[in-house]
Amino acid sequence: MLKARTWLLLALTLALTCGVAGAAEKAPKGAKAAQEWELIIPNGEIQKTTVQPAARINTLEGKTVVLRWNGKNNGDIFLDRLAVLLQQKYPNTKIVKSYTDSRLNTITGNQAQSKFVTDTILAMKPDLVIAAQAD
C-alpha cells in the first residue's frame, strides 16, 4: 500500500504532467525567453552562457513518451499508473516503458553508464521523457 505522501506526490506529478500539453497550447509560439546560466567548471572557473529553452510540444497526441525509472522502490508503480492515465487521456500516444530493460532501470554510477542510458533512451526517439523515482 502506498503511503499518503506518495499518493500526494503522484497526484501532483500527474497534474503537472497531464497539464503540460494544455498549458503549452495557450502559450504563444516563441514565448520562452533565453535564460542566463552560470556554469562552474571543476577547477573553480565560472562561465556565463545563454541557453534557449527547448521548444515545447503543444499536445501528446501522436507523440512518443518514454518513461524512465532509476530502480528506487515504487517508482515503477508510479510510472505504470502514469502510463495508464496518459494512454486514457491521449490514446494515440506511444508510451514506452524504458525500465522493462533492466540495464536502464538503475541509478547511474559513472559517466559511461549515464551516457549509455541517455543514448539508449534517445534511440527510442522520444518527444518527451518522464523520469521518476520513489521510496
Residue frames as a rotation matrix with the C-alpha (Angstrom) as fourth column:
MET 1
0.580 0.815 0.000 0.00
0.815 -0.580 0.000 0.00
0.000 0.000 -1.000 0.00
LEU 2
-0.261 -0.674 0.691 1.39
0.620 -0.665 -0.415 3.39
0.740 0.320 0.592 -0.95
LYS 3
-0.454 0.013 -0.891 1.74
0.816 -0.396 -0.421 5.97
-0.358 -0.918 0.169 1.80
ALA 4
0.614 0.762 -0.206 -0.32
0.650 -0.636 -0.415 9.18
-0.448 0.121 -0.886 1.74
ARG 5
0.183 -0.648 -0.739 2.83
-0.255 -0.757 0.601 11.19
-0.949 0.078 -0.304 0.94
THR 6
-0.771 -0.475 0.425 3.48
0.215 0.434 0.875 9.01
-0.600 0.766 -0.233 -2.10
TRP 7
-0.042 0.843 0.536 -0.10
0.980 0.140 -0.143 9.49
-0.195 0.519 -0.832 -3.33
LEU 8
0.659 0.233 -0.715 0.23
0.234 -0.967 -0.100 13.25
-0.715 -0.101 -0.692 -2.88
LEU 9
-0.310 -0.857 -0.412 3.43
-0.332 -0.309 0.891 13.28
-0.891 0.413 -0.189 -4.93
LEU 10
-0.673 0.151 0.725 1.76
0.627 0.636 0.449 11.06
-0.393 0.756 -0.523 -7.53
ALA 11
0.389 0.918 0.071 -1.23
0.852 -0.330 -0.406 13.40
-0.350 0.219 -0.911 -7.79
LEU 12
0.480 -0.286 -0.830 0.98
-0.134 -0.958 0.253 16.49
-0.867 -0.010 -0.498 -8.04
THR 13
-0.626 -0.779 0.026 3.19
-0.142 0.146 0.979 14.93
-0.767 0.609 -0.202 -10.71
LEU 14
-0.422 0.554 0.718 0.18
0.860 0.494 0.125 13.75
-0.286 0.670 -0.685 -12.70
ALA 15
0.625 0.678 -0.387 -1.39
0.547 -0.734 -0.402 17.19
-0.557 0.040 -0.830 -12.52
LEU 16
0.158 -0.661 -0.734 1.80
-0.409 -0.720 0.561 18.80
-0.899 0.211 -0.384 -13.74
THR 17
-0.767 -0.511 0.388 2.44
0.071 0.534 0.843 16.17
-0.638 0.674 -0.373 -16.39
CYS 18
-0.280 0.744 0.607 -1.06
0.933 0.360 -0.011 15.97
-0.227 0.563 -0.795 -17.80
GLY 19
0.649 0.531 -0.545 -1.46
0.447 -0.846 -0.292 19.73
-0.616 -0.053 -0.786 -17.60
VAL 20
-0.346 -0.893 -0.287 1.68
0.199 -0.369 0.908 20.39
-0.917 0.257 0.305 -19.62
ALA 21
-0.661 0.091 0.745 0.02
0.749 0.140 0.648 19.94
-0.045 0.986 -0.161 -23.00
GLY 22
0.406 0.907 0.110 -2.89
0.904 -0.416 0.101 22.18
0.137 0.058 -0.989 -22.13
ALA 23
0.515 -0.292 -0.806 -0.63
0.299 -0.820 0.488 24.91
-0.803 -0.493 -0.335 -20.79
ALA 24
-0.576 -0.814 0.082 1.59
0.323 -0.134 0.937 24.78
-0.751 0.566 0.340 -23.83
GLU 25
-0.250 0.559 0.791 -1.40
0.965 0.073 0.253 25.15
0.084 0.826 -0.557 -26.17
LYS 26
0.754 0.620 -0.218 -2.24
0.648 -0.755 0.097 28.52
-0.104 -0.214 -0.971 -24.58
ALA 27
0.179 -0.775 -0.606 1.30
0.226 -0.567 0.792 29.92
-0.958 -0.279 0.074 -24.72
PRO 28
0.882 0.097 -0.461 2.13
-0.389 -0.404 -0.828 31.90
-0.266 0.910 -0.319 -27.84
LYS 29
0.756 -0.632 0.173 4.83
0.641 0.658 -0.396 30.39
0.136 0.411 0.902 -30.03
GLY 30
-0.017 -0.901 0.434 8.31
0.553 -0.370 -0.746 31.63
0.833 0.227 0.505 -29.24
ALA 31
0.714 0.406 0.570 7.24
-0.172 -0.688 0.705 33.00
0.678 -0.602 -0.421 -25.84
LYS 32
0.806 -0.460 -0.372 10.07
0.573 0.447 0.687 31.30
-0.150 -0.767 0.623 -23.98
ALA 33
0.832 -0.548 0.088 12.90
-0.517 -0.823 -0.235 33.74
0.201 0.150 -0.968 -23.28
ALA 34
0.202 -0.867 -0.456 16.55
0.095 0.480 -0.872 32.79
0.975 0.133 0.179 -23.24
GLN 35
0.988 0.097 -0.120 17.97
0.117 0.038 0.992 32.00
0.101 -0.995 0.026 -19.81
GLU 36
0.264 -0.933 0.246 21.30
-0.683 -0.360 -0.635 33.13
0.681 0.000 -0.732 -18.34
TRP 37
0.960 -0.012 -0.280 23.27
0.175 0.808 0.562 30.33
0.220 -0.588 0.778 -16.67
GLU 38
0.288 -0.916 0.278 26.50
-0.951 -0.308 -0.030 30.33
0.113 -0.256 -0.960 -14.68
LEU 39
0.846 -0.100 -0.524 28.46
0.026 0.989 -0.147 27.13
0.532 0.111 0.839 -15.18
ILE 40
0.522 -0.698 0.490 31.03
-0.807 -0.220 0.548 26.27
-0.275 -0.681 -0.678 -12.53
ILE 41
0.459 -0.494 -0.739 33.87
-0.381 0.641 -0.666 24.25
0.802 0.587 0.106 -14.01
PRO 42
0.811 -0.093 -0.577 35.52
0.475 0.681 0.557 21.74
0.342 -0.726 0.597 -11.59
ASN 43
-0.244 -0.967 -0.069 38.66
0.863 -0.184 -0.471 23.92
0.443 -0.174 0.879 -11.44
GLY 44
-0.217 0.253 -0.943 36.52
0.757 -0.566 -0.326 26.74
-0.616 -0.785 -0.068 -9.98
GLU 45
-0.988 -0.140 -0.062 36.24
0.061 -0.733 0.677 28.79
-0.140 0.666 0.733 -13.16
ILE 46
-0.118 0.990 -0.083 32.80
0.364 -0.035 -0.931 30.33
-0.924 -0.140 -0.357 -13.71
GLN 47
-0.973 -0.101 0.208 31.48
0.227 -0.255 0.940 30.68
-0.041 0.962 0.271 -17.25
LYS 48
-0.249 0.922 -0.296 28.31
-0.241 -0.355 -0.903 32.55
-0.938 -0.154 0.310 -18.11
THR 49
-0.982 0.005 0.190 26.23
0.181 0.337 0.924 31.28
-0.059 0.942 -0.332 -21.00
THR 50
-0.352 0.914 -0.203 22.84
-0.841 -0.404 -0.361 31.93
-0.412 0.044 0.910 -22.55
VAL 51
-0.932 0.127 0.340 20.60
0.199 0.962 0.188 28.93
-0.303 0.243 -0.921 -23.11
GLN 52
-0.507 0.815 -0.279 17.50
-0.826 -0.369 0.426 28.93
0.244 0.446 0.861 -25.28
PRO 53
-0.324 0.434 0.841 14.87
-0.493 0.681 -0.542 26.58
-0.807 -0.590 -0.007 -23.77
ALA 54
-0.947 0.023 0.321 13.76
0.247 0.693 0.678 23.69
-0.207 0.721 -0.662 -25.97
ALA 55
-0.601 0.792 -0.103 10.57
-0.635 -0.396 0.663 24.15
0.485 0.464 0.742 -27.94
ARG 56
-0.655 0.470 0.592 7.55
-0.385 0.466 -0.797 22.83
-0.650 -0.750 -0.124 -26.09
ILE 57
-0.891 0.451 0.052 5.14
0.320 0.543 0.776 20.40
0.322 0.708 -0.629 -27.66
ASN 58
-0.691 0.671 0.270 1.52
-0.711 -0.697 -0.087 21.50
0.130 -0.252 0.959 -27.67
THR 59
0.538 0.838 0.098 -0.07
-0.839 0.520 0.158 18.06
0.081 -0.167 0.983 -27.47
LEU 60
-0.371 -0.616 0.695 0.83
-0.628 0.718 0.301 14.49
-0.684 -0.324 -0.653 -26.60
GLU 61
0.663 0.690 0.289 -1.42
-0.212 0.544 -0.812 13.08
-0.718 0.477 0.507 -29.35
GLY 62
0.971 -0.236 -0.033 0.66
0.054 0.354 -0.934 11.03
0.232 0.905 0.357 -31.78
LYS 63
0.316 -0.896 0.311 3.83
-0.846 -0.415 -0.335 11.61
0.429 -0.158 -0.889 -29.77
THR 64
0.310 -0.333 -0.891 6.22
0.340 0.914 -0.223 9.14
0.888 -0.234 0.396 -28.14
VAL 65
0.502 -0.112 0.858 6.57
-0.773 -0.503 0.387 9.40
0.388 -0.857 -0.339 -24.36
VAL 66
-0.019 -0.593 -0.805 9.39
0.145 0.795 -0.589 7.43
0.989 -0.128 0.071 -22.74
LEU 67
0.856 0.288 0.428 9.04
-0.398 -0.161 0.903 6.63
0.329 -0.944 -0.023 -19.04
ARG 68
-0.035 -0.963 -0.268 12.36
-0.096 0.270 -0.958 6.33
0.995 -0.008 -0.102 -17.19
TRP 69
0.942 0.285 0.178 12.82
-0.222 0.131 0.966 4.78
0.252 -0.950 0.186 -13.74
ASN 70
0.086 -0.987 0.135 16.05
-0.788 -0.150 -0.597 4.65
0.610 -0.055 -0.790 -11.77
GLY 71
-0.236 -0.173 -0.956 15.19
0.099 0.975 -0.200 1.48
0.967 -0.142 -0.213 -9.84
LYS 72
-0.914 -0.053 0.403 14.20
-0.378 -0.256 -0.890 3.02
0.150 -0.965 0.214 -6.49
ASN 73
-0.791 0.611 -0.026 11.29
0.557 0.702 -0.444 1.34
-0.253 -0.365 -0.896 -4.68
ASN 74
-0.002 0.988 -0.155 7.81
0.629 -0.119 -0.768 2.11
-0.777 -0.100 -0.621 -6.07
GLY 75
-0.454 -0.194 -0.870 8.97
-0.430 -0.807 0.405 4.27
-0.780 0.557 0.283 -8.98
ASP 76
-0.993 0.089 -0.073 7.81
-0.016 0.521 0.854 1.60
0.114 0.849 -0.516 -11.39
ILE 77
-0.381 0.907 -0.180 4.38
0.882 0.299 -0.363 1.50
-0.275 -0.298 -0.914 -9.70
PHE 78
-0.039 0.294 -0.955 4.07
0.088 -0.951 -0.296 5.25
-0.995 -0.095 0.011 -10.16
LEU 79
-0.667 -0.313 -0.676 5.14
-0.586 -0.340 0.735 5.10
-0.460 0.887 0.043 -13.82
ASP 80
-0.893 0.416 0.171 2.85
0.449 0.800 0.399 2.15
0.029 0.434 -0.901 -14.55
ARG 81
-0.029 0.922 -0.386 -0.11
0.797 -0.212 -0.566 4.16
-0.604 -0.324 -0.728 -13.26
LEU 82
-0.147 -0.107 -0.983 1.02
-0.281 -0.948 0.146 7.25
-0.948 0.298 0.109 -15.15
ALA 83
-0.968 -0.236 -0.084 1.19
-0.159 0.318 0.935 5.16
-0.194 0.918 -0.345 -18.34
VAL 84
-0.500 0.856 0.134 -2.43
0.858 0.510 -0.055 4.07
-0.116 0.088 -0.989 -17.87
LEU 85
0.202 0.607 -0.769 -3.63
0.498 -0.739 -0.453 7.62
-0.843 -0.292 -0.451 -17.24
LEU 86
-0.438 -0.434 -0.787 -1.69
-0.439 -0.661 0.609 9.05
-0.785 0.612 0.099 -20.19
GLN 87
-0.984 0.065 0.166 -3.00
0.171 0.600 0.782 6.34
-0.049 0.797 -0.601 -22.50
GLN 88
-0.173 0.980 -0.093 -6.56
0.914 0.125 -0.385 7.08
-0.366 -0.152 -0.918 -21.40
LYS 89
0.309 0.279 -0.909 -6.21
0.159 -0.958 -0.240 10.81
-0.938 -0.071 -0.340 -21.98
TYR 90
0.095 -0.390 -0.916 -4.07
-0.896 -0.435 0.092 10.54
-0.434 0.812 -0.391 -25.15
PRO 91
0.614 0.261 0.745 -4.98
-0.137 0.965 -0.225 7.24
-0.777 0.036 0.628 -26.86
ASN 92
0.957 -0.267 0.117 -2.80
0.169 0.180 -0.969 7.92
0.237 0.947 0.218 -29.92
THR 93
0.446 -0.835 0.322 0.31
-0.881 -0.473 -0.005 8.45
0.156 -0.281 -0.947 -27.82
LYS 94
0.477 -0.409 -0.778 3.01
0.102 0.905 -0.414 5.79
0.873 0.118 0.473 -27.82
ILE 95
0.688 -0.237 0.686 4.09
-0.725 -0.244 0.644 5.06
0.015 -0.941 -0.339 -24.24
VAL 96
0.344 -0.676 -0.651 7.48
-0.031 0.685 -0.728 3.35
0.938 0.271 0.215 -23.89
LYS 97
0.949 -0.076 0.307 8.48
-0.305 0.037 0.952 1.93
-0.084 -0.996 0.012 -20.50
SER 98
0.327 -0.905 -0.271 12.26
-0.611 0.016 -0.791 2.05
0.721 0.425 -0.548 -20.76
TYR 99
-0.180 -0.419 0.890 12.54
-0.978 0.174 -0.115 0.31
-0.107 -0.891 -0.441 -17.40
THR 100
0.881 0.424 0.212 11.49
-0.389 0.902 -0.185 -3.01
-0.270 0.080 0.960 -18.90
ASP 101
0.510 -0.830 -0.227 15.15
0.124 0.332 -0.935 -3.16
0.851 0.449 0.272 -19.99
SER 102
0.854 -0.108 -0.509 16.96
0.521 0.165 0.838 -3.98
-0.007 -0.980 0.197 -16.73
ARG 103
-0.188 -0.975 0.119 20.11
0.974 -0.200 -0.102 -2.19
0.123 0.096 0.988 -17.97
LEU 104
-0.418 0.087 0.904 18.19
0.267 -0.939 0.214 1.09
0.868 0.331 0.369 -17.86
ASN 105
0.650 0.721 0.240 16.40
-0.038 -0.284 0.958 0.90
0.759 -0.632 -0.157 -14.50
THR 106
0.265 -0.673 -0.691 19.39
0.951 0.301 0.072 1.80
0.159 -0.676 0.719 -12.41
ILE 107
0.911 -0.191 -0.367 20.98
-0.051 -0.933 0.357 4.78
-0.410 -0.306 -0.859 -10.74
THR 108
0.740 -0.666 0.098 23.93
0.255 0.142 -0.956 5.54
0.623 0.732 0.275 -12.97
GLY 109
0.804 -0.456 -0.381 27.23
0.447 0.041 0.894 5.37
-0.391 -0.889 0.237 -11.13
ASN 110
-0.278 -0.932 -0.235 29.60
0.394 -0.333 0.857 6.86
-0.876 0.146 0.459 -13.66
GLN 111
-0.212 0.146 -0.966 29.78
-0.629 -0.777 0.021 8.92
-0.748 0.612 0.257 -16.83
ALA 112
-0.912 -0.179 -0.368 29.94
-0.404 0.543 0.736 5.92
0.068 0.820 -0.568 -19.16
GLN 113
-0.714 0.699 -0.020 26.82
0.674 0.680 -0.290 4.37
-0.189 -0.220 -0.957 -17.64
SER 114
-0.093 0.667 -0.739 24.97
0.137 -0.727 -0.673 7.70
-0.986 -0.164 -0.024 -17.79
LYS 115
-0.489 -0.162 -0.857 25.90
-0.757 -0.409 0.509 8.06
-0.433 0.898 0.077 -21.45
PHE 116
-0.989 0.137 -0.053 24.69
0.098 0.883 0.460 4.52
0.110 0.449 -0.886 -22.19
VAL 117
-0.377 0.904 -0.203 21.31
0.729 0.154 -0.667 5.17
-0.571 -0.399 -0.717 -20.56
THR 118
-0.054 0.325 -0.944 20.95
-0.231 -0.924 -0.305 8.55
-0.971 0.202 0.125 -22.27
ASP 119
-0.706 -0.289 -0.647 21.93
-0.674 -0.006 0.739 7.25
-0.217 0.957 -0.191 -25.70
THR 120
-0.917 0.392 0.077 19.63
0.399 0.905 0.150 4.22
-0.011 0.168 -0.986 -25.37
ILE 121
-0.113 0.912 -0.394 16.66
0.599 -0.254 -0.759 6.40
-0.793 -0.322 -0.518 -24.43
LEU 122
-0.172 0.001 -0.985 17.44
-0.531 -0.843 0.092 8.89
-0.830 0.538 0.146 -27.21
ALA 123
-0.963 -0.215 -0.164 17.46
-0.256 0.532 0.807 5.99
-0.086 0.819 -0.568 -29.69
MET 124
-0.509 0.854 0.106 13.80
0.747 0.500 -0.438 5.47
-0.427 -0.144 -0.893 -28.77
LYS 125
-0.780 0.088 0.620 13.16
0.387 -0.710 0.588 8.86
0.492 0.698 0.520 -30.43
PRO 126
-0.180 0.752 -0.635 11.04
0.959 -0.008 -0.282 10.34
-0.217 -0.659 -0.720 -27.62
ASP 127
0.026 0.282 0.959 9.13
0.379 -0.890 0.251 13.58
0.925 0.357 -0.130 -27.89
LEU 128
0.336 0.118 0.935 9.01
-0.768 -0.540 0.344 13.65
0.546 -0.833 -0.091 -24.09
VAL 129
-0.311 -0.425 -0.850 10.82
0.273 0.816 -0.509 11.74
0.910 -0.390 -0.137 -21.33
ILE 130
0.510 0.454 0.730 9.28
-0.638 -0.369 0.675 11.49
0.577 -0.811 0.101 -17.88
ALA 131
-0.384 -0.712 -0.588 11.65
0.046 0.621 -0.782 10.24
0.922 -0.327 -0.205 -15.21
ALA 132
0.574 0.623 0.532 10.56
-0.560 -0.175 0.810 9.13
0.597 -0.763 0.248 -11.76
GLN 133
-0.654 -0.617 -0.437 12.00
0.006 0.574 -0.819 7.84
0.756 -0.539 -0.372 -8.58
ALA 134
0.430 0.805 0.409 10.21
-0.522 -0.148 0.840 6.90
0.737 -0.575 0.356 -5.41
ASP 135
-0.790 -0.608 -0.077 10.81
-0.263 0.450 -0.854 5.48
0.553 -0.654 -0.515 -1.94
